[in-house]
């Protein structure tokens, strides 16, 4: 996955979160934050492996929200 695709997905994700929040708790900053490359997750599909791509970061994010109301919108 390229950076632009990742950022587009993150913007959509933030928009979906804002739709679920009450008006006074909505996020005002919709800019996507670049992933922390080199981060090593402790659990999940990539446990113990450093995150070195946008695709892996997206997979970790999707896995983290599995079972939540927003999971089907990702």
DSSP file (Angstrom, degrees, kcal/mol; ACC not computed):
  #  RESIDUE AA STRUCTURE BP1 BP2  ACC     N-H-->O    O-->H-N    N-H-->O    O-->H-N    TCO  KAPPA ALPHA  PHI   PSI    X-CA   Y-CA   Z-CA
    1    1 A X              0   0    0      0, 0.0    53,-0.4     0, 0.0    54,-0.3   0.000 360.0 360.0 360.0 136.7    0.0    0.0    0.0
    2    2 A X     >  -     0   0    0     52,-0.1     4,-2.2     1,-0.1     5,-0.2  -0.403 360.0-106.5 -85.2 165.4    1.3    3.4   -0.9
    3    3 A X  H  > S+     0   0    0      1,-0.2     4,-2.7     2,-0.2     5,-0.2   0.892 118.3  52.6 -59.0 -44.1    1.4    6.4    1.4
    4    4 A X  H  > S+     0   0    0      2,-0.2     4,-2.2     1,-0.2    -1,-0.2   0.900 109.9  48.1 -62.6 -41.7   -1.5    8.2   -0.4
    5    5 A X  H  > S+     0   0    0      2,-0.2     4,-2.2     1,-0.2    -1,-0.2   0.921 112.2  49.6 -64.4 -44.1   -3.8    5.1   -0.1
    6    6 A X  H  X S+     0   0    0     -4,-2.2     4,-2.4     1,-0.2    -2,-0.2   0.929 111.3  48.7 -59.5 -47.0   -2.9    4.8    3.6
    7    7 A X  H  X S+     0   0    0     -4,-2.7     4,-2.4     1,-0.2    -1,-0.2   0.870 109.6  52.4 -64.2 -36.8   -3.7    8.4    4.2
    8    8 A X  H  X S+     0   0    0     -4,-2.2     4,-2.0     2,-0.2    -1,-0.2   0.910 110.8  47.5 -64.2 -42.1   -7.0    8.2    2.4
    9    9 A X  H  X S+     0   0    0     -4,-2.2     4,-2.4     2,-0.2    -2,-0.2   0.890 111.7  50.3 -66.4 -39.6   -8.0    5.2    4.5
   10   10 A X  H  X S+     0   0    0     -4,-2.4     4,-2.7     2,-0.2     5,-0.2   0.906 109.2  51.1 -66.1 -41.6   -7.0    7.0    7.7
   11   11 A X  H  X S+     0   0    0     -4,-2.4     4,-2.1     2,-0.2    -1,-0.2   0.913 111.5  48.0 -61.5 -41.2   -9.0   10.1    6.8
   12   12 A X  H  X S+     0   0    0     -4,-2.0     4,-2.4     2,-0.2    -2,-0.2   0.914 111.1  51.2 -63.4 -42.9  -12.0    7.9    6.1
   13   13 A X  H  X S+     0   0    0     -4,-2.4     4,-2.1     1,-0.2    -2,-0.2   0.920 110.5  48.1 -59.6 -46.3  -11.5    6.1    9.4
   14   14 A X  H  X S+     0   0    0     -4,-2.7     4,-2.3     1,-0.2    -1,-0.2   0.875 110.5  52.3 -64.2 -37.2  -11.3    9.5   11.3
   15   15 A X  H  X S+     0   0    0     -4,-2.1     4,-1.9     2,-0.2    -2,-0.2   0.915 108.6  50.3 -63.4 -43.2  -14.5   10.6    9.5
   16   16 A X  H  X S+     0   0    0     -4,-2.4     4,-1.0     1,-0.2    -2,-0.2   0.886 110.0  50.5 -63.4 -38.9  -16.3    7.4   10.6
   17   17 A X  H >X S+     0   0    0     -4,-2.1     4,-1.0     1,-0.2     3,-0.6   0.916 108.6  52.3 -64.1 -42.6  -15.2    8.0   14.2
   18   18 A X  H 3< S+     0   0    0     -4,-2.3     3,-0.5     1,-0.2    -1,-0.2   0.862 104.4  56.3 -62.3 -35.2  -16.5   11.6   14.0
   19   19 A X  H 3< S+     0   0    0     -4,-1.9    -1,-0.2     1,-0.2    -2,-0.2   0.789 108.4  48.0 -66.6 -26.9  -19.9   10.3   12.8
   20   20 A X  H << S+     0   0    0     -4,-1.0    -1,-0.2    -3,-0.6    -2,-0.2   0.652  99.9  82.9 -87.3 -16.8  -20.2    8.1   15.9
   21   21 A X  S  < S-     0   0    0     -4,-1.0     5,-0.1    -3,-0.5     2,-0.0  -0.537  87.3-104.8 -88.3 151.6  -19.2   10.8   18.4
   22   22 A X    >   -     0   0    0     -2,-0.2     3,-1.6     1,-0.1     4,-0.4  -0.365  42.2-103.2 -64.4 158.1  -21.5   13.5   19.9
   23   23 A X  G >  S+     0   0    0      1,-0.3     3,-1.0     2,-0.2    -1,-0.1   0.852 119.7  53.3 -55.8 -40.2  -21.0   16.9   18.4
   24   24 A X  G 3  S+     0   0    0      1,-0.2    -1,-0.3     3,-0.0    -2,-0.0   0.658 110.8  47.0 -74.1 -13.8  -19.0   18.3   21.4
   25   25 A X  G <  S+     0   0    0     -3,-1.6    -1,-0.2    -7,-0.1    -2,-0.2   0.295  82.2 127.3-108.3   8.8  -16.5   15.4   21.3
   26   26 A X    <   -     0   0    0     -3,-1.0     2,-0.3    -4,-0.4    -8,-0.1  -0.287  67.1-105.1 -68.6 152.0  -15.7   15.3   17.6
   27   27 A X        -     0   0    0    -13,-0.2    -1,-0.1     1,-0.2    -2,-0.1  -0.601  26.4-167.4 -75.6 130.9  -12.1   15.4   16.4
   28   28 A X  S    S+     0   0    0     -2,-0.3     2,-0.7     1,-0.1    -1,-0.2   0.761  73.2  66.6 -89.8 -26.3  -11.2   18.8   15.0
   29   29 A X        +     0   0    0      1,-0.1    -1,-0.1     2,-0.1    -2,-0.0  -0.858  53.6 172.8-100.8 112.8   -7.9   17.7   13.4
   30   30 A X        +     0   0    0     -2,-0.7     2,-0.3     2,-0.1   -16,-0.1   0.241  35.7 124.4-103.4  12.2   -8.5   15.3   10.5
   31   31 A X        -     0   0    0      1,-0.1     2,-0.1   -17,-0.1    -2,-0.1  -0.571  64.3-119.6 -75.4 131.5   -4.9   15.1    9.2
   32   32 A X        -     0   0    0     -2,-0.3     2,-0.4   -25,-0.1   -25,-0.1  -0.456  21.5-136.6 -70.5 141.6   -3.5   11.6    9.1
   33   33 A X        -     0   0    0     -2,-0.1     3,-0.1   -26,-0.0     2,-0.1  -0.820  22.2-114.6 -97.9 135.4   -0.5   10.9   11.3
   34   34 A X        -     0   0    0     -2,-0.4    -1,-0.0     1,-0.1   -31,-0.0  -0.396  39.9-100.9 -67.5 145.9    2.3    8.9    9.7
   35   35 A X        -     0   0    0      1,-0.1     2,-1.5    -2,-0.1    -1,-0.1  -0.232  29.4-109.5 -66.7 157.4    2.9    5.5   11.4
   36   36 A X    >   -     0   0    0     -3,-0.1     3,-1.9    21,-0.0    15,-0.2  -0.685  39.5-152.4 -86.5  85.6    5.7    5.0   13.8
   37   37 A X  T 3  S+     0   0    0     -2,-1.5    15,-0.2     1,-0.3     3,-0.1  -0.361  78.7  35.9 -63.7 137.5    7.9    2.8   11.7
   38   38 A X  T 3  S+     0   0    0     13,-2.6    -1,-0.3     1,-0.4    14,-0.1   0.225  81.6 138.3 101.0 -12.1   10.0    0.5   13.8
   39   39 A X    <   -     0   0    0     -3,-1.9    12,-2.7    12,-0.4     2,-0.6  -0.435  43.6-148.9 -65.0 138.0    7.3    0.0   16.4
   40   40 A X  B     -A   50   0A   0     10,-0.2    10,-0.2    -2,-0.1     7,-0.1  -0.920   9.2-143.7-114.5 106.8    7.1   -3.7   17.5
   41   41 A X        -     0   0    0      8,-0.7     7,-2.9    -2,-0.6     8,-0.2  -0.384   1.4-150.1 -68.8 148.2    3.6   -4.8   18.4
   42   42 A X  S    S+     0   0    0      5,-0.2     2,-0.3     6,-0.1    -1,-0.1   0.711  76.4  27.8 -90.7 -23.2    3.3   -7.3   21.3
   43   43 A X  S    S+     0   0    0      3,-0.1     3,-0.3     4,-0.0     2,-0.2  -0.877  91.3  41.8-133.4 164.7    0.1   -9.0   20.2
   44   44 A X  S >  S-     0   0    0     -2,-0.3     3,-1.4     1,-0.2    16,-0.1  -0.467 101.4 -33.0 100.5-168.4   -1.7   -9.8   17.0
   45   45 A X  T 3  S+     0   0    0      1,-0.3    -1,-0.2    -2,-0.2    15,-0.0   0.832 138.2  37.0 -60.7 -37.9   -0.7  -10.9   13.5
   46   46 A X  T >  S+     0   0    0     -3,-0.3     3,-2.0    10,-0.1    -5,-0.4  -0.065  80.4 158.8-109.0  32.4    2.6   -9.1   13.5
   47   47 A X  T <  S+     0   0    0     -3,-1.4    -5,-0.2     1,-0.3    -3,-0.1  -0.349  72.1   9.2 -60.6 128.7    3.6   -9.7   17.1
   48   48 A X  T 3  S+     0   0    0     -7,-2.9     2,-0.4     1,-0.2    -1,-0.3   0.376 106.2 105.4  84.0  -4.5    7.4   -9.3   17.6
   49   49 A X  S <  S-     0   0    0     -3,-2.0    -8,-0.7    -8,-0.2    -1,-0.2  -0.907  74.9-114.6-109.2 135.5    8.0   -8.0   14.0
   50   50 A X  B     -A   40   0A   0     -2,-0.4     2,-0.8   -10,-0.2   -10,-0.2  -0.401  26.6-118.3 -68.0 142.9    8.7   -4.3   13.4
   51   51 A X        +     0   0    0    -12,-2.7   -13,-2.6   -15,-0.2   -12,-0.4  -0.725  47.8 156.3 -80.7 112.8    6.1   -2.3   11.5
   52   52 A X        +     0   0    0     -2,-0.8     2,-0.3   -15,-0.2    -1,-0.1   0.235  51.9  51.8-125.5  12.5    8.0   -1.2    8.4
   53   53 A X  S  > S-     0   0    0      1,-0.1     4,-1.8   -51,-0.0     5,-0.1  -0.983  75.6-121.2-146.5 158.6    5.2   -0.6    5.8
   54   54 A X  H  > S+     0   0    0    -53,-0.4     4,-2.4    -2,-0.3     5,-0.2   0.862 112.3  57.2 -65.4 -35.9    1.9    1.2    5.5
   55   55 A X  H  > S+     0   0    0    -54,-0.3     4,-2.5     1,-0.2    -1,-0.2   0.914 106.6  47.6 -63.1 -43.7    0.1   -2.1    4.8
   56   56 A X  H  > S+     0   0    0      2,-0.2     4,-2.3     1,-0.2    -1,-0.2   0.906 111.1  51.2 -64.6 -40.7    1.2   -3.6    8.1
   57   57 A X  H  X S+     0   0    0     -4,-1.8     4,-2.1     1,-0.2    -2,-0.2   0.914 111.1  48.3 -62.3 -42.5    0.2   -0.5   10.0
   58   58 A X  H  X S+     0   0    0     -4,-2.4     4,-2.6     2,-0.2    -2,-0.2   0.911 110.2  51.7 -63.8 -42.5   -3.2   -0.6    8.5
   59   59 A X  H  X S+     0   0    0     -4,-2.5     4,-2.3     1,-0.2    -2,-0.2   0.892 109.6  49.6 -61.0 -40.4   -3.6   -4.4    9.3
   60   60 A X  H  X S+     0   0    0     -4,-2.3     4,-2.0     2,-0.2    -1,-0.2   0.906 111.5  49.2 -65.1 -41.5   -2.6   -3.7   12.9
   61   61 A X  H  X S+     0   0    0     -4,-2.1     4,-1.3     2,-0.2    -2,-0.2   0.921 112.0  47.4 -64.0 -45.0   -5.2   -0.9   13.1
   62   62 A X  H  < S+     0   0    0     -4,-2.6     3,-0.3     1,-0.2    -2,-0.2   0.906 112.4  49.9 -63.0 -42.1   -8.0   -3.1   11.6
   63   63 A X  H >< S+     0   0    0     -4,-2.3     3,-1.1     1,-0.2    -1,-0.2   0.856 106.2  56.6 -65.5 -35.0   -7.1   -5.9   13.9
   64   64 A X  H 3< S+     0   0    0     -4,-2.0    -1,-0.2     1,-0.2    -2,-0.2   0.823 109.4  45.6 -66.4 -30.8   -7.2   -3.6   16.9
   65   65 A X  T >< S+     0   0    0     -4,-1.3     3,-1.9    -3,-0.3     6,-0.3   0.286  80.0 132.3 -98.8  11.1  -10.8   -2.5   16.1
   66   66 A X  T <  S+     0   0    0     -3,-1.1     3,-0.1     1,-0.3    -3,-0.1  -0.425  75.1  19.8 -62.0 131.7  -12.1   -6.0   15.5
   67   67 A X  T 3  S+     0   0    0      1,-0.3    -1,-0.3    -2,-0.1     2,-0.2   0.381 100.6 112.7  89.2  -4.3  -15.4   -6.5   17.3
   68   68 A X  S X  S-     0   0    0     -3,-1.9     3,-1.4     1,-0.1     4,-0.4  -0.555  83.0-105.1 -95.5 165.9  -16.1   -2.8   17.8
   69   69 A X  T 3  S+     0   0    0      1,-0.3     3,-0.3    -2,-0.2     4,-0.1   0.760 119.9  52.1 -61.3 -24.9  -18.9   -0.9   16.1
   70   70 A X  T >> S+     0   0    0      1,-0.2     3,-1.5     2,-0.1     4,-0.6   0.580  83.5  91.0 -88.3  -8.6  -16.5    0.7   13.6
   71   71 A X  G X4 S+     0   0    0     -3,-1.4     3,-0.9    -6,-0.3    -1,-0.2   0.851  83.8  52.0 -58.6 -39.2  -14.9   -2.6   12.5
   72   72 A X  G 34 S+     0   0    0     -4,-0.4    -1,-0.3    -3,-0.3    -2,-0.1   0.638 106.3  56.3 -74.5 -11.8  -17.4   -3.1    9.6
   73   73 A X  G <4        0   0    0     -3,-1.5    -1,-0.2     1,-0.2    -2,-0.2   0.524 360.0 360.0 -95.4  -7.5  -16.7    0.4    8.3
   74   74 A X    <<        0   0    0     -3,-0.9    -1,-0.2    -4,-0.6    -2,-0.1   0.471 360.0 360.0 -80.3 360.0  -12.9    0.0    7.9
